[in-house]
Amino acid sequence: MTLQQIIYAVKVAETKSINKAAAELYVSQPALSDAIGRLEKEINASIFTRSNKGIEITPEGEEFLYFARQIVNLQKSIYQRFL
């Protein structure tokens, strides 16, 4: 699991769309989907369910994102303080 994958998951959750998240992150939709898929495989849990209406966060995803948001916020704090 990489920090980048965590950032991607948080952004997908925020936008509720892989397409919108990809645009905001300046990555291609296939690259973002692949990164999320690899993350889900690594943690052995589905973070999102996908449909033609967008994404939904799973109960396991809610738990994962609780911690992921903390990591992203800490990363932002480090950048603000030291860069």
PDB file of N, CA, C and O in Angstrom:
ATOM      1  N   MET A   1       0.850  -1.168   0.000  1.00  0.00           N
ATOM      2  CA  MET A   1       0.000   0.000   0.000  1.00  0.00           C
ATOM      3  C   MET A   1       0.896   1.232   0.000  1.00  0.00           C
ATOM      4  O   MET A   1       1.850   1.333   0.772  1.00  0.00           O
ATOM      5  N   THR A   2       0.567   2.153  -0.877  1.00  0.00           N
ATOM      6  CA  THR A   2       1.357   3.375  -0.962  1.00  0.00           C
ATOM      7  C   THR A   2       0.521   4.570  -0.516  1.00  0.00           C
ATOM      8  O   THR A   2      -0.708   4.522  -0.492  1.00  0.00           O
ATOM      9  N   LEU A   3       1.218   5.629  -0.167  1.00  0.00           N
ATOM     10  CA  LEU A   3       0.529   6.872   0.181  1.00  0.00           C
ATOM     11  C   LEU A   3      -0.315   7.342  -0.999  1.00  0.00           C
ATOM     12  O   LEU A   3      -1.419   7.854  -0.813  1.00  0.00           O
ATOM     13  N   GLN A   4       0.205   7.168  -2.209  1.00  0.00           N
ATOM     14  CA  GLN A   4      -0.541   7.595  -3.397  1.00  0.00           C
ATOM     15  C   GLN A   4      -1.859   6.846  -3.515  1.00  0.00           C
ATOM     16  O   GLN A   4      -2.880   7.453  -3.838  1.00  0.00           O
ATOM     17  N   GLN A   5      -1.863   5.550  -3.263  1.00  0.00           N
ATOM     18  CA  GLN A   5      -3.099   4.778  -3.315  1.00  0.00           C
ATOM     19  C   GLN A   5      -4.090   5.263  -2.253  1.00  0.00           C
ATOM     20  O   GLN A   5      -5.293   5.331  -2.508  1.00  0.00           O
ATOM     21  N   ILE A   6      -3.592   5.593  -1.085  1.00  0.00           N
ATOM     22  CA  ILE A   6      -4.457   6.099  -0.017  1.00  0.00           C
ATOM     23  C   ILE A   6      -5.072   7.431  -0.427  1.00  0.00           C
ATOM     24  O   ILE A   6      -6.267   7.654  -0.231  1.00  0.00           O
ATOM     25  N   ILE A   7      -4.265   8.307  -0.990  1.00  0.00           N
ATOM     26  CA  ILE A   7      -4.767   9.599  -1.474  1.00  0.00           C
ATOM     27  C   ILE A   7      -5.829   9.378  -2.545  1.00  0.00           C
ATOM     28  O   ILE A   7      -6.866  10.042  -2.544  1.00  0.00           O
ATOM     29  N   TYR A   8      -5.574   8.455  -3.446  1.00  0.00           N
ATOM     30  CA  TYR A   8      -6.547   8.146  -4.499  1.00  0.00           C
ATOM     31  C   TYR A   8      -7.869   7.677  -3.899  1.00  0.00           C
ATOM     32  O   TYR A   8      -8.932   8.142  -4.312  1.00  0.00           O
ATOM     33  N   ALA A   9      -7.819   6.769  -2.941  1.00  0.00           N
ATOM     34  CA  ALA A   9      -9.044   6.239  -2.339  1.00  0.00           C
ATOM     35  C   ALA A   9      -9.844   7.343  -1.657  1.00  0.00           C
ATOM     36  O   ALA A   9     -11.068   7.391  -1.772  1.00  0.00           O
ATOM     37  N   VAL A  10      -9.157   8.217  -0.956  1.00  0.00           N
ATOM     38  CA  VAL A  10      -9.842   9.326  -0.277  1.00  0.00           C
ATOM     39  C   VAL A  10     -10.501  10.252  -1.298  1.00  0.00           C
ATOM     40  O   VAL A  10     -11.626  10.705  -1.088  1.00  0.00           O
ATOM     41  N   LYS A  11      -9.816  10.529  -2.386  1.00  0.00           N
ATOM     42  CA  LYS A  11     -10.382  11.420  -3.410  1.00  0.00           C
ATOM     43  C   LYS A  11     -11.595  10.780  -4.085  1.00  0.00           C
ATOM     44  O   LYS A  11     -12.584  11.462  -4.354  1.00  0.00           O
ATOM     45  N   VAL A  12     -11.528   9.484  -4.358  1.00  0.00           N
ATOM     46  CA  VAL A  12     -12.681   8.798  -4.946  1.00  0.00           C
ATOM     47  C   VAL A  12     -13.865   8.877  -3.990  1.00  0.00           C
ATOM     48  O   VAL A  12     -14.994   9.121  -4.415  1.00  0.00           O
ATOM     49  N   ALA A  13     -13.613   8.674  -2.710  1.00  0.00           N
ATOM     50  CA  ALA A  13     -14.684   8.761  -1.714  1.00  0.00           C
ATOM     51  C   ALA A  13     -15.266  10.175  -1.659  1.00  0.00           C
ATOM     52  O   ALA A  13     -16.480  10.347  -1.553  1.00  0.00           O
ATOM     53  N   GLU A  14     -14.401  11.176  -1.731  1.00  0.00           N
ATOM     54  CA  GLU A  14     -14.869  12.569  -1.685  1.00  0.00           C
ATOM     55  C   GLU A  14     -15.745  12.915  -2.882  1.00  0.00           C
ATOM     56  O   GLU A  14     -16.790  13.549  -2.731  1.00  0.00           O
ATOM     57  N   THR A  15     -15.321  12.499  -4.065  1.00  0.00           N
ATOM     58  CA  THR A  15     -16.035  12.864  -5.292  1.00  0.00           C
ATOM     59  C   THR A  15     -17.158  11.897  -5.637  1.00  0.00           C
ATOM     60  O   THR A  15     -18.038  12.213  -6.439  1.00  0.00           O
ATOM     61  N   LYS A  16     -17.122  10.703  -5.019  1.00  0.00           N
ATOM     62  CA  LYS A  16     -18.085   9.641  -5.317  1.00  0.00           C
ATOM     63  C   LYS A  16     -18.082   9.248  -6.786  1.00  0.00           C
ATOM     64  O   LYS A  16     -19.089   8.796  -7.330  1.00  0.00           O
ATOM     65  N   SER A  17     -16.911   9.433  -7.424  1.00  0.00           N
ATOM     66  CA  SER A  17     -16.785   9.120  -8.846  1.00  0.00           C
ATOM     67  C   SER A  17     -15.317   8.891  -9.186  1.00  0.00           C
ATOM     68  O   SER A  17     -14.452   9.701  -8.853  1.00  0.00           O
ATOM     69  N   ILE A  18     -15.056   7.780  -9.850  1.00  0.00           N
ATOM     70  CA  ILE A  18     -13.676   7.528 -10.282  1.00  0.00           C
ATOM     71  C   ILE A  18     -13.293   8.509 -11.380  1.00  0.00           C
ATOM     72  O   ILE A  18     -12.160   8.990 -11.406  1.00  0.00           O
ATOM     73  N   ASN A  19     -14.215   8.814 -12.285  1.00  0.00           N
ATOM     74  CA  ASN A  19     -13.914   9.763 -13.357  1.00  0.00           C
ATOM     75  C   ASN A  19     -13.592  11.155 -12.811  1.00  0.00           C
ATOM     76  O   ASN A  19     -12.609  11.770 -13.224  1.00  0.00           O
ATOM     77  N   LYS A  20     -14.410  11.649 -11.892  1.00  0.00           N
ATOM     78  CA  LYS A  20     -14.164  12.977 -11.314  1.00  0.00           C
ATOM     79  C   LYS A  20     -12.866  12.988 -10.516  1.00  0.00           C
ATOM     80  O   LYS A  20     -12.092  13.942 -10.597  1.00  0.00           O
ATOM     81  N   ALA A  21     -12.629  11.939  -9.753  1.00  0.00           N
ATOM     82  CA  ALA A  21     -11.393  11.857  -8.964  1.00  0.00           C
ATOM     83  C   ALA A  21     -10.181  11.841  -9.884  1.00  0.00           C
ATOM     84  O   ALA A  21      -9.184  12.510  -9.614  1.00  0.00           O
ATOM     85  N   ALA A  22     -10.264  11.077 -10.970  1.00  0.00           N
ATOM     86  CA  ALA A  22      -9.142  11.007 -11.911  1.00  0.00           C
ATOM     87  C   ALA A  22      -8.840  12.393 -12.488  1.00  0.00           C
ATOM     88  O   ALA A  22      -7.678  12.785 -12.598  1.00  0.00           O
ATOM     89  N   ALA A  23      -9.874  13.118 -12.849  1.00  0.00           N
ATOM     90  CA  ALA A  23      -9.681  14.461 -13.394  1.00  0.00           C
ATOM     91  C   ALA A  23      -9.041  15.389 -12.358  1.00  0.00           C
ATOM     92  O   ALA A  23      -8.129  16.148 -12.684  1.00  0.00           O
ATOM     93  N   GLU A  24      -9.513  15.329 -11.120  1.00  0.00           N
ATOM     94  CA  GLU A  24      -8.961  16.198 -10.072  1.00  0.00           C
ATOM     95  C   GLU A  24      -7.540  15.819  -9.686  1.00  0.00           C
ATOM     96  O   GLU A  24      -6.759  16.664  -9.247  1.00  0.00           O
ATOM     97  N   LEU A  25      -7.209  14.543  -9.854  1.00  0.00           N
ATOM     98  CA  LEU A  25      -5.862  14.064  -9.504  1.00  0.00           C
ATOM     99  C   LEU A  25      -4.901  14.113 -10.691  1.00  0.00           C
ATOM    100  O   LEU A  25      -3.715  13.819 -10.544  1.00  0.00           O
ATOM    101  N   TYR A  26      -5.414  14.484 -11.868  1.00  0.00           N
ATOM    102  CA  TYR A  26      -4.604  14.547 -13.086  1.00  0.00           C
ATOM    103  C   TYR A  26      -3.996  13.188 -13.433  1.00  0.00           C
ATOM    104  O   TYR A  26      -2.824  13.098 -13.799  1.00  0.00           O
ATOM    105  N   VAL A  27      -4.795  12.144 -13.315  1.00  0.00           N
ATOM    106  CA  VAL A  27      -4.396  10.805 -13.741  1.00  0.00           C
ATOM    107  C   VAL A  27      -5.498  10.252 -14.641  1.00  0.00           C
ATOM    108  O   VAL A  27      -6.631  10.732 -14.611  1.00  0.00           O
ATOM    109  N   SER A  28      -5.166   9.258 -15.425  1.00  0.00           N
ATOM    110  CA  SER A  28      -6.193   8.656 -16.280  1.00  0.00           C
ATOM    111  C   SER A  28      -7.128   7.808 -15.436  1.00  0.00           C
ATOM    112  O   SER A  28      -6.750   7.298 -14.381  1.00  0.00           O
ATOM    113  N   GLN A  29      -8.344   7.667 -15.913  1.00  0.00           N
ATOM    114  CA  GLN A  29      -9.328   6.853 -15.206  1.00  0.00           C
ATOM    115  C   GLN A  29      -8.867   5.400 -15.095  1.00  0.00           C
ATOM    116  O   GLN A  29      -9.013   4.801 -14.029  1.00  0.00           O
ATOM    117  N   PRO A  30      -8.307   4.807 -16.174  1.00  0.00           N
ATOM    118  CA  PRO A  30      -7.836   3.424 -16.035  1.00  0.00           C
ATOM    119  C   PRO A  30      -6.710   3.272 -15.005  1.00  0.00           C
ATOM    120  O   PRO A  30      -6.664   2.279 -14.279  1.00  0.00           O
ATOM    121  N   ALA A  31      -5.810   4.247 -14.943  1.00  0.00           N
ATOM    122  CA  ALA A  31      -4.719   4.181 -13.968  1.00  0.00           C
ATOM    123  C   ALA A  31      -5.259   4.270 -12.543  1.00  0.00           C
ATOM    124  O   ALA A  31      -4.793   3.561 -11.651  1.00  0.00           O
ATOM    125  N   LEU A  32      -6.236   5.137 -12.334  1.00  0.00           N
ATOM    126  CA  LEU A  32      -6.832   5.274 -11.007  1.00  0.00           C
ATOM    127  C   LEU A  32      -7.595   4.004 -10.617  1.00  0.00           C
ATOM    128  O   LEU A  32      -7.463   3.517  -9.495  1.00  0.00           O
ATOM    129  N   SER A  33      -8.380   3.481 -11.535  1.00  0.00           N
ATOM    130  CA  SER A  33      -9.118   2.241 -11.269  1.00  0.00           C
ATOM    131  C   SER A  33      -8.165   1.105 -10.942  1.00  0.00           C
ATOM    132  O   SER A  33      -8.420   0.316 -10.032  1.00  0.00           O
ATOM    133  N   ASP A  34      -7.073   1.021 -11.681  1.00  0.00           N
ATOM    134  CA  ASP A  34      -6.076  -0.019 -11.436  1.00  0.00           C
ATOM    135  C   ASP A  34      -5.454   0.133 -10.051  1.00  0.00           C
ATOM    136  O   ASP A  34      -5.299  -0.851  -9.327  1.00  0.00           O
ATOM    137  N   ALA A  35      -5.100   1.357  -9.684  1.00  0.00           N
ATOM    138  CA  ALA A  35      -4.491   1.603  -8.374  1.00  0.00           C
ATOM    139  C   ALA A  35      -5.444   1.239  -7.240  1.00  0.00           C
ATOM    140  O   ALA A  35      -5.030   0.647  -6.243  1.00  0.00           O
ATOM    141  N   ILE A  36      -6.712   1.590  -7.391  1.00  0.00           N
ATOM    142  CA  ILE A  36      -7.708   1.256  -6.370  1.00  0.00           C
ATOM    143  C   ILE A  36      -7.896  -0.263  -6.314  1.00  0.00           C
ATOM    144  O   ILE A  36      -7.993  -0.838  -5.230  1.00  0.00           O
ATOM    145  N   GLY A  37      -7.946  -0.898  -7.460  1.00  0.00           N
ATOM    146  CA  GLY A  37      -8.092  -2.344  -7.503  1.00  0.00           C
ATOM    147  C   GLY A  37      -6.936  -3.063  -6.828  1.00  0.00           C
ATOM    148  O   GLY A  37      -7.142  -4.032  -6.096  1.00  0.00           O
ATOM    149  N   ARG A  38      -5.711  -2.585  -7.077  1.00  0.00           N
ATOM    150  CA  ARG A  38      -4.537  -3.182  -6.437  1.00  0.00           C
ATOM    151  C   ARG A  38      -4.570  -2.962  -4.924  1.00  0.00           C
ATOM    152  O   ARG A  38      -4.196  -3.850  -4.157  1.00  0.00           O
ATOM    153  N   LEU A  39      -5.017  -1.782  -4.496  1.00  0.00           N
ATOM    154  CA  LEU A  39      -5.135  -1.498  -3.067  1.00  0.00           C
ATOM    155  C   LEU A  39      -6.150  -2.435  -2.424  1.00  0.00           C
ATOM    156  O   LEU A  39      -5.882  -3.020  -1.375  1.00  0.00           O
ATOM    157  N   GLU A  40      -7.306  -2.575  -3.048  1.00  0.00           N
ATOM    158  CA  GLU A  40      -8.338  -3.459  -2.506  1.00  0.00           C
ATOM    159  C   GLU A  40      -7.843  -4.904  -2.428  1.00  0.00           C
ATOM    160  O   GLU A  40      -8.129  -5.616  -1.466  1.00  0.00           O
ATOM    161  N   LYS A  41      -7.108  -5.322  -3.436  1.00  0.00           N
ATOM    162  CA  LYS A  41      -6.562  -6.684  -3.427  1.00  0.00           C
ATOM    163  C   LYS A  41      -5.556  -6.846  -2.289  1.00  0.00           C
ATOM    164  O   LYS A  41      -5.552  -7.862  -1.594  1.00  0.00           O
ATOM    165  N   GLU A  42      -4.711  -5.843  -2.106  1.00  0.00           N
ATOM    166  CA  GLU A  42      -3.691  -5.906  -1.063  1.00  0.00           C
ATOM    167  C   GLU A  42      -4.301  -5.969   0.337  1.00  0.00           C
ATOM    168  O   GLU A  42      -3.829  -6.724   1.187  1.00  0.00           O
ATOM    169  N   ILE A  43      -5.338  -5.187   0.575  1.00  0.00           N
ATOM    170  CA  ILE A  43      -5.949  -5.182   1.908  1.00  0.00           C
ATOM    171  C   ILE A  43      -7.034  -6.250   2.038  1.00  0.00           C
ATOM    172  O   ILE A  43      -7.627  -6.429   3.102  1.00  0.00           O
ATOM    173  N   ASN A  44      -7.279  -6.953   0.935  1.00  0.00           N
ATOM    174  CA  ASN A  44      -8.263  -8.045   0.914  1.00  0.00           C
ATOM    175  C   ASN A  44      -9.653  -7.564   1.354  1.00  0.00           C
ATOM    176  O   ASN A  44     -10.336  -8.214   2.145  1.00  0.00           O
ATOM    177  N   ALA A  45     -10.039  -6.421   0.820  1.00  0.00           N
ATOM    178  CA  ALA A  45     -11.344  -5.839   1.148  1.00  0.00           C
ATOM    179  C   ALA A  45     -11.775  -4.922   0.006  1.00  0.00           C
ATOM    180  O   ALA A  45     -10.946  -4.279  -0.637  1.00  0.00           O
ATOM    181  N   SER A  46     -13.068  -4.875  -0.231  1.00  0.00           N
ATOM    182  CA  SER A  46     -13.614  -3.935  -1.209  1.00  0.00           C
ATOM    183  C   SER A  46     -13.898  -2.618  -0.506  1.00  0.00           C
ATOM    184  O   SER A  46     -14.647  -2.566   0.469  1.00  0.00           O
ATOM    185  N   ILE A  47     -13.295  -1.568  -1.012  1.00  0.00           N
ATOM    186  CA  ILE A  47     -13.536  -0.238  -0.457  1.00  0.00           C
ATOM    187  C   ILE A  47     -14.785   0.357  -1.092  1.00  0.00           C
ATOM    188  O   ILE A  47     -15.576   1.028  -0.429  1.00  0.00           O
ATOM    189  N   PHE A  48     -14.950   0.103  -2.375  1.00  0.00           N
ATOM    190  CA  PHE A  48     -16.062   0.656  -3.146  1.00  0.00           C
ATOM    191  C   PHE A  48     -16.784  -0.448  -3.902  1.00  0.00           C
ATOM    192  O   PHE A  48     -16.187  -1.456  -4.281  1.00  0.00           O
ATOM    193  N   THR A  49     -18.079  -0.241  -4.116  1.00  0.00           N
ATOM    194  CA  THR A  49     -18.805  -1.022  -5.111  1.00  0.00           C
ATOM    195  C   THR A  49     -19.040  -0.083  -6.278  1.00  0.00           C
ATOM    196  O   THR A  49     -19.341   1.096  -6.088  1.00  0.00           O
ATOM    197  N   ARG A  50     -18.905  -0.603  -7.470  1.00  0.00           N
ATOM    198  CA  ARG A  50     -19.014   0.213  -8.665  1.00  0.00           C
ATOM    199  C   ARG A  50     -20.285  -0.153  -9.425  1.00  0.00           C
ATOM    200  O   ARG A  50     -20.664  -1.322  -9.509  1.00  0.00           O
ATOM    201  N   SER A  51     -20.935   0.875  -9.979  1.00  0.00           N
ATOM    202  CA  SER A  51     -22.100   0.654 -10.828  1.00  0.00           C
ATOM    203  C   SER A  51     -22.140   1.756 -11.879  1.00  0.00           C
ATOM    204  O   SER A  51     -21.308   2.663 -11.869  1.00  0.00           O
ATOM    205  N   ASN A  52     -23.103   1.674 -12.777  1.00  0.00           N
ATOM    206  CA  ASN A  52     -23.213   2.726 -13.786  1.00  0.00           C
ATOM    207  C   ASN A  52     -23.661   4.054 -13.189  1.00  0.00           C
ATOM    208  O   ASN A  52     -23.621   5.080 -13.868  1.00  0.00           O
ATOM    209  N   LYS A  53     -24.088   4.049 -11.925  1.00  0.00           N
ATOM    210  CA  LYS A  53     -24.493   5.286 -11.237  1.00  0.00           C
ATOM    211  C   LYS A  53     -23.347   5.897 -10.434  1.00  0.00           C
ATOM    212  O   LYS A  53     -23.508   6.948  -9.814  1.00  0.00           O
ATOM    213  N   GLY A  54     -22.204   5.242 -10.449  1.00  0.00           N
ATOM    214  CA  GLY A  54     -21.070   5.755  -9.694  1.00  0.00           C
ATOM    215  C   GLY A  54     -20.576   4.725  -8.704  1.00  0.00           C
ATOM    216  O   GLY A  54     -20.667   3.523  -8.955  1.00  0.00           O
ATOM    217  N   ILE A  55     -20.061   5.182  -7.595  1.00  0.00           N
ATOM    218  CA  ILE A  55     -19.517   4.275  -6.595  1.00  0.00           C
ATOM    219  C   ILE A  55     -20.260   4.445  -5.273  1.00  0.00           C
ATOM    220  O   ILE A  55     -20.830   5.496  -4.979  1.00  0.00           O
ATOM    221  N   GLU A  56     -20.232   3.392  -4.509  1.00  0.00           N
ATOM    222  CA  GLU A  56     -20.749   3.409  -3.144  1.00  0.00           C
ATOM    223  C   GLU A  56     -19.629   2.901  -2.248  1.00  0.00           C
ATOM    224  O   GLU A  56     -18.857   2.027  -2.645  1.00  0.00           O
ATOM    225  N   ILE A  57     -19.542   3.439  -1.059  1.00  0.00           N
ATOM    226  CA  ILE A  57     -18.524   3.003  -0.113  1.00  0.00           C
ATOM    227  C   ILE A  57     -19.081   1.822   0.674  1.00  0.00           C
ATOM    228  O   ILE A  57     -20.194   1.881   1.198  1.00  0.00           O
ATOM    229  N   THR A  58     -18.300   0.754   0.750  1.00  0.00           N
ATOM    230  CA  THR A  58     -18.721  -0.429   1.502  1.00  0.00           C
ATOM    231  C   THR A  58     -18.493  -0.190   2.992  1.00  0.00           C
ATOM    232  O   THR A  58     -17.780   0.742   3.364  1.00  0.00           O
ATOM    233  N   PRO A  59     -19.087  -1.015   3.847  1.00  0.00           N
ATOM    234  CA  PRO A  59     -18.801  -0.891   5.288  1.00  0.00           C
ATOM    235  C   PRO A  59     -17.304  -1.039   5.594  1.00  0.00           C
ATOM    236  O   PRO A  59     -16.761  -0.298   6.413  1.00  0.00           O
ATOM    237  N   GLU A  60     -16.643  -1.994   4.936  1.00  0.00           N
ATOM    238  CA  GLU A  60     -15.187  -2.120   5.119  1.00  0.00           C
ATOM    239  C   GLU A  60     -14.477  -0.882   4.610  1.00  0.00           C
ATOM    240  O   GLU A  60     -13.483  -0.438   5.184  1.00  0.00           O
ATOM    241  N   GLY A  61     -15.005  -0.326   3.514  1.00  0.00           N
ATOM    242  CA  GLY A  61     -14.434   0.891   2.953  1.00  0.00           C
ATOM    243  C   GLY A  61     -14.533   2.058   3.915  1.00  0.00           C
ATOM    244  O   GLY A  61     -13.600   2.852   4.033  1.00  0.00           O
ATOM    245  N   GLU A  62     -15.660   2.166   4.605  1.00  0.00           N
ATOM    246  CA  GLU A  62     -15.828   3.238   5.595  1.00  0.00           C
ATOM    247  C   GLU A  62     -14.758   3.130   6.678  1.00  0.00           C
ATOM    248  O   GLU A  62     -14.175   4.132   7.092  1.00  0.00           O
ATOM    249  N   GLU A  63     -14.509   1.906   7.130  1.00  0.00           N
ATOM    250  CA  GLU A  63     -13.487   1.706   8.157  1.00  0.00           C
ATOM    251  C   GLU A  63     -12.106   2.059   7.622  1.00  0.00           C
ATOM    252  O   GLU A  63     -11.337   2.748   8.292  1.00  0.00           O
ATOM    253  N   PHE A  64     -11.788   1.591   6.421  1.00  0.00           N
ATOM    254  CA  PHE A  64     -10.504   1.908   5.810  1.00  0.00           C
ATOM    255  C   PHE A  64     -10.350   3.413   5.641  1.00  0.00           C
ATOM    256  O   PHE A  64      -9.311   3.980   5.978  1.00  0.00           O
ATOM    257  N   LEU A  65     -11.387   4.055   5.119  1.00  0.00           N
ATOM    258  CA  LEU A  65     -11.312   5.494   4.838  1.00  0.00           C
ATOM    259  C   LEU A  65     -11.203   6.332   6.103  1.00  0.00           C
ATOM    260  O   LEU A  65     -10.647   7.429   6.065  1.00  0.00           O
ATOM    261  N   TYR A  66     -11.718   5.843   7.211  1.00  0.00           N
ATOM    262  CA  TYR A  66     -11.549   6.541   8.484  1.00  0.00           C
ATOM    263  C   TYR A  66     -10.065   6.756   8.769  1.00  0.00           C
ATOM    264  O   TYR A  66      -9.639   7.858   9.116  1.00  0.00           O
ATOM    265  N   PHE A  67      -9.298   5.698   8.617  1.00  0.00           N
ATOM    266  CA  PHE A  67      -7.856   5.787   8.856  1.00  0.00           C
ATOM    267  C   PHE A  67      -7.137   6.496   7.707  1.00  0.00           C
ATOM    268  O   PHE A  67      -6.196   7.258   7.930  1.00  0.00           O
ATOM    269  N   ALA A  68      -7.583   6.239   6.488  1.00  0.00           N
ATOM    270  CA  ALA A  68      -6.942   6.845   5.316  1.00  0.00           C
ATOM    271  C   ALA A  68      -7.045   8.369   5.362  1.00  0.00           C
ATOM    272  O   ALA A  68      -6.087   9.063   5.020  1.00  0.00           O
ATOM    273  N   ARG A  69      -8.184   8.891   5.775  1.00  0.00           N
ATOM    274  CA  ARG A  69      -8.355  10.349   5.869  1.00  0.00           C
ATOM    275  C   ARG A  69      -7.393  10.947   6.904  1.00  0.00           C
ATOM    276  O   ARG A  69      -6.873  12.047   6.716  1.00  0.00           O
ATOM    277  N   GLN A  70      -7.168  10.221   7.982  1.00  0.00           N
ATOM    278  CA  GLN A  70      -6.211  10.697   8.989  1.00  0.00           C
ATOM    279  C   GLN A  70      -4.811  10.776   8.398  1.00  0.00           C
ATOM    280  O   GLN A  70      -4.082  11.736   8.644  1.00  0.00           O
ATOM    281  N   ILE A  71      -4.437   9.767   7.620  1.00  0.00           N
ATOM    282  CA  ILE A  71      -3.113   9.755   6.986  1.00  0.00           C
ATOM    283  C   ILE A  71      -2.982  10.923   6.019  1.00  0.00           C
ATOM    284  O   ILE A  71      -1.966  11.619   6.012  1.00  0.00           O
ATOM    285  N   VAL A  72      -4.008  11.137   5.203  1.00  0.00           N
ATOM    286  CA  VAL A  72      -3.974  12.239   4.234  1.00  0.00           C
ATOM    287  C   VAL A  72      -3.888  13.580   4.952  1.00  0.00           C
ATOM    288  O   VAL A  72      -3.142  14.461   4.524  1.00  0.00           O
ATOM    289  N   ASN A  73      -4.635  13.747   6.029  1.00  0.00           N
ATOM    290  CA  ASN A  73      -4.583  15.002   6.787  1.00  0.00           C
ATOM    291  C   ASN A  73      -3.211  15.222   7.423  1.00  0.00           C
ATOM    292  O   ASN A  73      -2.710  16.347   7.452  1.00  0.00           O
ATOM    293  N   LEU A  74      -2.609  14.157   7.928  1.00  0.00           N
ATOM    294  CA  LEU A  74      -1.259  14.277   8.486  1.00  0.00           C
ATOM    295  C   LEU A  74      -0.250  14.638   7.412  1.00  0.00           C
ATOM    296  O   LEU A  74       0.645  15.451   7.642  1.00  0.00           O
ATOM    297  N   GLN A  75      -0.391  14.042   6.251  1.00  0.00           N
ATOM    298  CA  GLN A  75       0.509  14.360   5.142  1.00  0.00           C
ATOM    299  C   GLN A  75       0.392  15.834   4.755  1.00  0.00           C
ATOM    300  O   GLN A  75       1.400  16.496   4.506  1.00  0.00           O
ATOM    301  N   LYS A  76      -0.835  16.345   4.704  1.00  0.00           N
ATOM    302  CA  LYS A  76      -1.048  17.756   4.385  1.00  0.00           C
ATOM    303  C   LYS A  76      -0.419  18.647   5.457  1.00  0.00           C
ATOM    304  O   LYS A  76       0.172  19.680   5.142  1.00  0.00           O
ATOM    305  N   SER A  77      -0.545  18.250   6.704  1.00  0.00           N
ATOM    306  CA  SER A  77       0.047  19.023   7.801  1.00  0.00           C
ATOM    307  C   SER A  77       1.564  19.076   7.689  1.00  0.00           C
ATOM    308  O   SER A  77       2.170  20.122   7.922  1.00  0.00           O
ATOM    309  N   ILE A  78       2.168  17.974   7.339  1.00  0.00           N
ATOM    310  CA  ILE A  78       3.624  17.941   7.165  1.00  0.00           C
ATOM    311  C   ILE A  78       4.041  18.873   6.046  1.00  0.00           C
ATOM    312  O   ILE A  78       4.998  19.633   6.197  1.00  0.00           O
ATOM    313  N   TYR A  79       3.327  18.825   4.911  1.00  0.00           N
ATOM    314  CA  TYR A  79       3.664  19.715   3.805  1.00  0.00           C
ATOM    315  C   TYR A  79       3.503  21.176   4.192  1.00  0.00           C
ATOM    316  O   TYR A  79       4.342  22.009   3.847  1.00  0.00           O
ATOM    317  N   GLN A  80       2.427  21.492   4.910  1.00  0.00           N
ATOM    318  CA  GLN A  80       2.221  22.881   5.312  1.00  0.00           C
ATOM    319  C   GLN A  80       3.296  23.353   6.266  1.00  0.00           C
ATOM    320  O   GLN A  80       3.716  24.509   6.207  1.00  0.00           O
ATOM    321  N   ARG A  81       3.734  22.495   7.124  1.00  0.00           N
ATOM    322  CA  ARG A  81       4.718  22.883   8.135  1.00  0.00           C
ATOM    323  C   ARG A  81       6.138  22.960   7.592  1.00  0.00           C
ATOM    324  O   ARG A  81       6.894  23.866   7.940  1.00  0.00           O
ATOM    325  N   PHE A  82       6.495  22.008   6.738  1.00  0.00           N
ATOM    326  CA  PHE A  82       7.902  21.892   6.359  1.00  0.00           C
ATOM    327  C   PHE A  82       8.215  22.240   4.917  1.00  0.00           C
ATOM    328  O   PHE A  82       9.389  22.297   4.548  1.00  0.00           O
ATOM    329  N   LEU A  83       7.214  22.473   4.093  1.00  0.00           N
ATOM    330  CA  LEU A  83       7.517  22.794   2.686  1.00  0.00           C
ATOM    331  C   LEU A  83       6.973  24.134   2.297  1.00  0.00           C
ATOM    332  O   LEU A  83       7.137  24.559   1.153  1.00  0.00           O
TER     333      LEU A  83
END
